[in-house]
Amino acid sequence: MTTQQFTGVLAAVVTPFTADGSEIDTEGIRRQVDHIVGNGVHGLVPGGSTGEFTSLTVAERKASNRAYIEAAAGRVPVVAGTGALSTAETIELTRDAKDAGADAVMIVPPFYDAPDFDALIAHYAAVTEAVDIPIMYYNIPAATGVELSAEQLGELGRRTGVTSYKDTGGDFPKFTEVRYGQAADIQALNGWDTLTFAAFALGAEAGVWGAASVVPGLCSELYEAVVVNKDLDRGRKLWEKINPICVFLESHNYAGAIKAGTALVGVDAGPTRSPILPLAEEFVDEFRGLLRSAGVEVVG
């Protein structure tokens, strides 16, 4: 098994749809990638919660991952979301992502009948045996019902092809435990927007960040200031601009809010898919004001 270690900001990206929501908009994917990568972001994570993966068919999930990989064209790594309710479907999606050229995959635990730890190990081990590609464990206990300790995360890394985990649990003390060696076999990437500054100040080398689809320039600036240059004063000034945007995103349906944001900055990704509703107009106006206050140019 090869090992992949990440650096920088990896954008959790949307799945653009045509105007009626019936099809994936591959041209819209190219626009998203050019906007994000062109503003200094270091990687892409399609097919996660921000990408509304639960509303896509298996064929659509493969097509979206492939379109993001093609649009990235090797400029930045792509971590394709391939988690599913069954091990067989997870392997199918993972194999397709590997064949398409993904650098790694992000796999959420099966999220209806939450597996115990032994079942979880067996699930990820089966994927590891079937496909030789680094795996990012998608930690989102509020959605999956699966809560692992730092020690269990380390064991997952030792016994399977999981080399990293995206923490969308919001438990910063546990994230700190993992970062400082309680799970030395797995790299910790923050995935909770409002903890991004804290994670970078802690020393995290990378993070998966939905806001990077809307304000990629500010996100990459923060990484450069805090992680690369160790300039916490500069980082704090940037965070004063970014944090209100992150608070807003976490206060609404996340995928719907991100899609509203991409439209506001001129890279419209089409509608959300039911049952996710579009962001109400009153909140779009609020979001527009937050972006302007952060110095971001908005349309309309």
C-alpha angles and dihedrals in degrees: 000000000000120000126231121194118187132216131187134009117330111197118227097219137205128240106241115219133195116260094273093045093237100115141030112259105224092183087054089054090055090051091051093050094048091049094048101039092038089060096054105267113151105216147001132236111191125175099041132114091290087055092056090236094170090064094054130089118235089255091051092049091053091046094050094048091047092049092052092048091049093047092049088055093192095304093118135003118271120213106196120209108234106156118132141166094262131049091228094055091045089054091047093052093042093051091050092050091050091049090050092055104261113166092216140342132238113219123191116202116257101280110200105057098026110224123228118237096270091051090047092053090049091050096052092040090055091052090047092052092048100045129028101218133114113263127214111206109224106219108197106140095173088066101033105034088227115126118178128191121231088256092053091049089054091050090049088055093049097047102039141030092271107127100165143014134216108219111214091156098093093222100134097178089057091045088053091051091054093044092052099052110280086116102028093164095065133057116230118223119182115234101172108098100213091050094054097101092046092049093050091046088051089058104261108160095210145010139196107230130179093196087066088074089062105030104020094156094057091044094052090045090055092051091048092049100045106028104029103031099026088224103150094172091058089043093054092052091051092046090056086064098040103041097068088054091051092048089051093050092050091050095062139040097300100218092045092049093048091051090051088051095051089053091050092054093048104262101100112193098191128244131330118250122248132293085036109078124210117259110274114254094244089059092045087058090050091049091050089055093049091051092049091049088055090054094254118146111235132190123233 
